[in-house]
Amino acid sequence: MAGSSRTELGDFLRSRRERLHPETVGLPGGRKRRTPGLKREEVAQLAGISIDWYVRLEQGRTVSPSVATIDALARALRLDKAEHAHLRELARNADHRAFSRETVPDVIHRMIQGLEHPAYVTGRRWDVLAWNAAAADLFMDFGRLAEADRNVLVYVLTDPGARRIFGASWADEAKRMVAQFRATHDLWADDPAFLELLERLRSKSPEFALWWEAHDIRQVAAGQKLLNHPQKGALRFEYASFQSNDNPALKLVIYTPG
């Protein structure tokens, strides 16, 4: 396993272990525990693996868990579907090239410019790579920003305009995005571009720093948003995202009135 994947796998296992109560998994609670959650030996017992093997996983040491072991740990830790999938991804022996900002094909540029409703394209790091006039009107004209600042997370978590647009739902929306981004970040955790983004968000957003430590994982899914446009007032949208066949790292997001 790559170094970053080992570290993030161990951190993820520890975070899930610490959130579980013994009673939740059918174990006696006993006396008050010095640390929250289950003990390492309890997780190993529930998963049917040796305590030494589990400790190696949580400490990020060089091991290669089988799919069966990962699935057993997912059951032991009561992981949901998104968390289980994330654990499997972390356990793969992936060797990424250095990250570079993606390029949007001209045909996709032309397509989103022709759409009436807000649409934009993001990359693996959630950089905003292309957008249409409707998206610029609804959120912001990313063309006015330096390329390094064109990022969904930077916008939502650090720009006062994003807080105004999302209104009372800002915290829920931002927290959801952080959990969705975490699933990708953990696979690129030692890449300089991801490290730079992470440090920037931690330094600029106290909320991000708090949510990040929870190590929550969410899958990207379609849904609805109620937004507060500065001129048009309350607007309700349905939104969905789509991967590009040209490059699966590219994600097209489209908003339609809901």
C-alpha positions in Angstrom: 0.0 0.0 0.0 1.2 3.5 -0.8 2.3 5.5 2.3 -0.5 8.0 2.2 -3.1 5.3 1.8 -1.7 3.4 4.8 -1.8 6.5 7.0 -5.3 7.5 6.0 -6.5 3.9 6.4 -5.2 3.7 9.9 -6.7 7.1 10.8 -10.1 6.1 9.3 -10.2 2.8 11.2 -9.3 4.6 14.4 -12.0 7.3 13.9 -14.7 4.6 13.3 -13.5 2.5 16.3 -13.7 5.5 18.6 -17.2 6.4 17.7 -18.7 3.0 18.6 -20.0 2.1 22.0 -19.5 -1.5 23.2 -23.3 -2.0 23.7 -23.8 -1.1 20.1 -21.9 -4.2 18.9 -23.2 -6.5 21.6 -20.2 -6.2 24.0 -20.5 -5.5 27.7 -19.9 -1.9 28.6 -18.2 -2.6 32.0 -16.5 0.2 33.9 -15.9 3.6 32.5 -13.2 3.5 29.8 -10.2 5.8 29.7 -10.6 6.3 25.9 -13.8 6.5 23.8 -15.1 3.7 21.7 -14.0 0.1 21.3 -10.6 -1.3 22.1 -8.4 -2.5 19.3 -8.7 -6.1 20.6 -12.5 -5.8 20.5 -12.5 -4.8 16.9 -10.1 -7.6 16.0 -12.3 -10.1 17.8 -15.4 -8.9 16.0 -13.7 -9.0 12.7 -12.1 -12.4 13.3 -8.5 -11.3 12.8 -5.5 -11.2 15.1 -4.9 -8.2 17.3 -1.4 -7.8 15.9 -2.7 -7.6 12.4 -5.3 -5.0 13.3 -2.7 -2.9 15.2 -0.5 -3.0 12.1 -3.4 -1.7 10.0 -4.3 1.1 12.4 -0.7 2.2 12.8 -0.2 2.4 9.1 2.4 -0.2 8.9 3.1 -2.1 5.6 0.4 -4.8 5.3 -1.9 -5.8 2.5 -5.3 -6.7 3.8 -7.5 -9.0 1.7 -10.9 -8.0 0.5 -12.4 -10.5 3.0 -10.5 -8.8 5.8 -11.7 -5.3 4.8 -15.3 -6.5 4.5 -15.0 -8.2 8.0 -13.7 -4.9 9.4 -16.5 -3.0 7.7 -19.1 -5.3 9.4 -17.3 -5.1 12.8 -17.2 -1.3 12.7 -20.8 -0.9 11.4 -19.7 1.0 8.4 -22.4 2.3 6.0 -22.2 1.8 2.2 -20.1 4.9 1.5 -17.6 4.2 4.4 -17.3 0.6 3.3 -16.5 1.6 -0.3 -14.0 4.1 1.0 -12.2 1.5 3.2 -11.9 -0.7 0.1 -10.4 2.1 -1.9 -7.9 2.9 0.8 -6.8 -0.8 1.0 -6.0 -0.9 -2.7 -2.3 -0.7 -3.6 -2.7 2.5 -5.7 0.3 4.4 -7.1 -0.8 7.8 -8.3 1.2 10.1 -10.5 1.6 13.7 -9.2 -1.6 15.6 -9.4 -2.0 18.2 -12.1 -5.0 20.4 -12.8 -7.3 18.8 -15.4 -8.1 20.2 -18.9 -11.7 20.4 -20.0 -12.3 19.4 -23.7 -13.6 22.1 -26.0 -16.8 20.2 -26.7 -17.7 20.2 -23.0 -16.9 23.9 -22.7 -19.3 24.6 -25.6 -21.9 22.3 -24.2 -22.1 24.0 -20.8 -22.1 27.4 -22.4 -25.2 26.4 -24.3 -27.1 25.4 -21.2 -29.7 27.7 -19.9 -29.4 26.6 -16.3 -26.4 26.8 -14.0 -23.7 24.3 -14.8 -20.0 23.9 -14.1 -17.2 21.4 -14.3 -14.8 20.4 -11.5 -11.8 18.2 -11.3 -10.6 15.7 -8.8 -9.4 18.3 -6.3 -12.8 20.2 -6.7 -11.1 22.9 -8.8 -13.7 24.8 -10.9 -12.5 24.3 -14.4 -15.4 25.6 -16.5 -18.7 27.3 -15.9 -21.5 29.0 -17.8 -23.1 32.5 -17.3 -26.0 31.1 -15.3 -23.5 29.5 -12.7 -21.6 32.8 -12.6 -24.8 34.7 -11.8 -25.9 32.2 -9.2 -22.6 31.7 -7.3 -19.8 33.9 -8.6 -17.9 34.7 -11.7 -14.9 32.4 -11.2 -13.2 34.1 -14.1 -12.5 37.1 -11.8 -10.5 34.9 -9.5 -6.9 33.7 -9.9 -6.8 30.1 -11.1 -5.6 28.9 -7.6 -8.7 30.4 -6.0 -11.2 28.7 -8.4 -12.2 25.8 -6.1 -15.6 24.8 -4.8 -14.3 24.2 -1.2 -12.4 27.4 -1.1 -15.5 29.3 -2.3 -18.0 27.6 0.0 -15.8 27.6 3.2 -14.1 30.9 2.9 -16.1 33.3 0.8 -18.8 35.4 2.7 -20.9 35.4 -0.4 -21.3 31.6 -0.2 -22.6 31.9 3.4 -25.2 34.4 2.2 -26.3 32.3 -0.8 -26.7 29.1 1.3 -28.2 31.0 4.3 -29.4 28.8 7.1 -28.3 25.6 5.3 -24.7 26.7 4.9 -23.3 24.6 7.7 -25.1 21.4 6.6 -24.1 22.0 2.9 -20.4 22.8 3.8 -20.1 19.8 6.2 -21.6 17.5 3.5 -19.1 18.7 0.9 -16.2 18.2 3.3 -17.3 14.6 3.9 -17.6 14.0 0.1 -14.2 15.5 -0.6 -12.6 13.5 2.2 -13.2 10.3 0.2 -11.0 11.6 -2.7 -8.4 13.4 -0.5 -7.5 10.2 1.4 -6.3 8.6 -1.8 -4.0 11.7 -2.6 -3.1 12.7 0.9 0.6 13.1 0.3 0.3 14.9 -3.0 1.6 18.5 -2.7 -1.5 20.0 -4.4 -3.8 18.3 -2.0 -1.6 19.2 1.0 -1.6 22.9 -0.1 -5.4 22.9 -0.4 -5.8 21.2 3.0 -3.5 23.7 4.8 -5.3 26.6 3.2 -8.8 25.4 4.3 -7.6 24.6 7.8 -6.1 28.1 8.2 -9.0 30.0 6.7 -12.0 28.0 8.1 -12.4 27.0 11.8 -15.4 24.9 10.8 -13.4 23.0 8.3 -10.7 22.1 10.8 -13.3 20.7 13.2 -15.3 18.8 10.6 -12.1 17.4 9.0 -11.0 15.7 12.3 -14.3 13.7 12.3 -13.1 11.9 9.2 -16.7 11.6 7.9 -17.3 10.0 4.5 -20.2 10.8 2.2 -21.0 9.7 -1.4 -21.8 12.3 -4.0 -25.5 12.2 -4.7 -28.2 14.3 -6.4 -30.5 16.4 -4.3 -32.2 19.8 -3.8 -30.9 23.2 -2.5 -32.7 26.3 -1.4 -30.5 29.3 -2.3 -30.8 33.0 -1.6 -29.9 35.0 -4.6 -29.0 38.7 -3.8 -31.3 40.0 -6.5 -33.8 37.2 -7.2 -34.5 36.1 -3.7 -35.1 32.5 -2.6 -34.5 30.0 -5.4 -35.0 26.2 -5.2 -32.9 23.9 -7.4 -32.5 20.3 -8.1 -28.9 19.3 -8.9 -27.0 16.3 -10.1 -23.4 15.5 -11.2 -22.1 13.4 -14.1 -18.6 12.0 -14.8 -17.0 12.6 -18.2 -16.0 9.7 -20.4 -13.1 11.8 -21.7 -11.7 11.9 -18.2 -13.5 10.3 -15.2 -11.9 13.0 -12.9 -14.1 15.6 -14.6 -17.5 16.1 -13.0 -20.3 18.1 -14.6 -22.7 19.6 -12.2 -26.1 20.9 -13.4 -28.8 22.8 -11.5 -32.4 23.0 -12.7 -35.3 24.9 -11.0 -37.0 22.4 -8.6 
